[in-house]
Amino acid sequence: MSTLTPTPLTPTPLTPTPGQTVGPFYGYALPFSKDNELLAPGSPGSIRLQGTVYDGAGHAIPDAILEIWQPDAGGNIVRRTGSLVRDGYTFTGWGRAAVGNTGVYTFTTVNPGPTKPGGAAFISVAVFARGLMNRLFTRIYLPENEEALANDPLLSSLDPERRRTLIARRDPDGGLSWDIRLQGGDETVFLDFQQDGSLDLATGDLATENPA
Amino acid sequence: MPQDQTVQQLESDELVPAAEPHAGHASSDAAAHTQADLSAEIGALSAAYARALAGVAAPETQPRLDYAPYRSSILRHPTKSLHHADPETIELYSPAFGHQDVHALEADLTIQHNGEPVGERIIVAGKVLDGDGRPVAGQLVEIWQANAAGRYIHKRDQHPAPLDPNFTGVGRCITGPDGSYRFTTIKPGAYPWKNHLNAWRPAHIHFSMFGTEFTQRIVTQMYFPGDQLFPLDPIYQSIVDQDARDRLVARYDHELTGPEWALGYTWDIILSGSRRTWTENEAFGDAGDEE
């Protein structure tokens, strides 16, 4: 494994391109065959991950699309291609699911393993929708390992009420249920990975920005 | 901010873009607000931003998630600040794509059917770079767009403009070692939508990009220079900063223009910076995927 020869860094970091909404018509472009099947339903170890995407009025959104990215059951970060043309055997760790008319999405996947000893296992999520000007990032944590959840840096930085929004429920069939609320009392915690964290992009409220 | 009732109506109506072709003959479910109403709202937000910028505020480089002139954002934007998190393990890597995922011919949207699509053939090319100027190689770029008449091949698009049997409007490619991408397509038309009465979207191509990290994921839209609809469009205007808006507008490039063939537009995409030490063989995913 050779390290890439460093490209000279630009004097000041380049400003990222702004995002835009996916609009209502991604439905003929982004979905593809078996996009929500990280592995075939019924495969050993497979589970169903499901939920509903809601707006601020509590109505299900019929035109959202989710992407997940996760380690395998052993906690390994998979670096395999073949997510768009799945061979039925290779676990690539990535999936995409458009919600249906009732706002429900479904993935077939495996329980992610923790990527480090004692760590909390989670699935990383990107949310897109008509009306949503930029993608949102969040996480789905497995509910079982309470000690790991208590020690998780992100979860422990949240108050208990908000923390709940990131932890999935275990279904009787072994699957996971996890809903997304874009707005409202149980609003899902969405994440900002920016280096400086100074811009409040959620509200665009200039008063909350740190001009430093 | 409109009444709640209006919001609800727009939420359900906007799925179907305005289908009323005759001015002054608006259908009963037409949006309640006019372009003049919307332009006034856009103008007020723009003026407030200009005042803030003249004070101590930093420029806003991304769209506002809460931008009421785009009615659908009203119930779909988080009301709480995004929670700062340091990306961990899985988030420091991007899903891998390779040439088994995408065929080279998928970058030409004009050859996917039996005949030539109608409209102005164009070439759109550029580079995907990260915030430190490094090329983002071996990653998936997906595009989708309306046809030359401004119509999508989507069951919810009932805009009474012709469908083109030779144009689907979907393309994909994998970025080259220098982060480059290139599509051949048809210039999309403007189209009406139901945000407000007489709402029209500027011509645009939707772009989806991955980076070297999951946190660099972006979906955006590329616009064409000089579009007279820019000041009227609440989606474009949701980016309140002019410099930031300009980053979504492609540049006409005569060097890229093909003689007797197609006009060329250049548009580069900058993803956020990478936090992880990057190795050469990651650029193309599995080594075995490259021939």
Interface residues (C-beta under 8 A of the other chain):
Chain A: M1 S2 T3 L4 T7 P8 L9 T10 P13 L14 T15 P16 T17 P18 G19 Q20 T21 V22 G23 P24 F25 Y26 G27 Y28 A29 L30 D55 G56 A57 H59 I61 P62 D63 E67 W69 Q70 P71 I77 R79 R80 T81 G82 S83 L84 V85 T92 G93 W94 P112 T115 K116 G119 F122 S124 A126 F128 A129 R130 G131 L132 M133 N134 R135 L136 F137 P153 L154 S157 L158 R162 L182 Q183 G184 E187 T188 V189 F190 L191 D192 F193 Q194 Q195 G197 S198 L199 D200 L201 A202 T203 G204 L206 T208 E209 N210 P211
Chain B: Q8 E11 E14 L15 A48 Y49 A52 V56 A57 A58 E60 T61 Q62 P63 R64 L65 D66 Y67 Y70 R71 S72 S73 I74 L75 R76 H77 P78 T79 K80 S81 L82 H83 H84 A85 D86 P87 E88 T89 I90 E91 Y93 S94 P95 A96 F97 G98 Q100 D101 V102 L129 D130 G131 D132 G133 R134 P135 L140 E142 I143 W144 A146 Y152 I153 H154 R156 D157 T168 G169 V170 R172 H206 S208 F214 T215 R217 I218 V219 T220 Q221 I235 S238 I239 V240 A244 R245 R247 L248 I269 I270 L271 S272 G273 R275 T277 W278 T279 E280 N281 E282 A283 G285 D286 D289
